[in-house]
């Protein structure tokens, strides 16, 4: 397995305030990592640092072996799915139009992107949305819109996929279906996936590793171990109770 | 019809309606998609401060008003991009300050300003050949910018965060869009005036948005509505004693009301 992201004692400040401090982790190809933590823990900032959108004050961050401002060079190899509140759900684009926006980069300035681009078709197929090519985006359900946005993130055939709260606003079956699709993609395409969520229950069963942060890193490792760790309570600043059924362990907070 | 075309001032007015109708419809498309309606209203009202400077100093009022409109558009974008103050707050301050400056200057330098009324409410019938040249030039500049960067502007309107992550030059493109809005306001003031120009930047796009399922048809509908309002208002004002600026805006508002009414009953 190839190391895709390596962070060592990573510290990021925004507007003079330290948002992330002393974060250390590695992410490998074909691996799905869940980043969990309460609201305001710095999860989105961590994704933005990996994209090179915010600068690193201390420590080091390497993505595909590139550091610092050279991280921008690897953006074509990175797919990103920002939080849902960034866009207008009623925007007048078809599913294919939305996906084709994922192909835009400084290289495509002054160039025409054909409407029936093969990369767009492939991305929709990977997300299981090939039959929705001409469908207006605003007519799709929340789960279908998330799949189209996933297709947009896949449009450039990335080796690293960054997903920011992809399950937000989806009902439980839609969450399960979306996570199952991600697992399929990860195994089939050997993509490294970093998925941010404040809801650990929805992602813990699906990921290979969990990284729990709340400004600093509280715990990182196998999901079962993370869920049992007392550092989890520390990060969320609340007490979790265990509920054990048939050998599997689930936790609930109150 | 042939009677209308017999007059030179009407020929110029019809050409101005065509140019401004096209320009405002295209800009209206982005104003609605990027939710910049308040910015359009704010910039146009801020121009009053610049116009007042022109009136009291004897400079060209359209030029001074335009500098204010363009300056407001760019400053609003720049200040809000710094992230400390929202766009709405910035334009709210500029809007009121520009109007206040205009009122203060016009009141302090007591004089006779016959052109003030037409600058406030527009006079398309007074458009000169030079005005048409400026209009055509602005239309060409705006259309070149929009056509060359259309897909990028659309992506920024849809999801700015994703556009930034994709490495697009979002800041310069957004400032370019604001500059085109400022330029459009500048040349449209002559048609409908400072007070009513915001309607041209909002109504065609807003009505088209309600009618459309995709951005392509929205752009087409915005053009049809913008041109219908511009020509319709001009004809109404020729036959009835209604100022053309007010007639243009009222026709567009009537189209919008009709669209909302029809859509409401169709979707019921």
Interface residues (C-beta under 8 A of the other chain):
Chain A: X51 X53 X72 X75 X80 X82 X83 X86 X87 X88 X91 X92 X93 X94 X97 X98 X100 X101 X102 X104 X105 X106 X108 X109 X110 X113 X136 X152
Chain B: X33 X35 X148 X149 X151 X152 X154 X155 X157 X158 X159 X160 X161 X162 X163 X164 X165 X166 X167 X168 X169 X209 X212 X213 X214 X215 X218
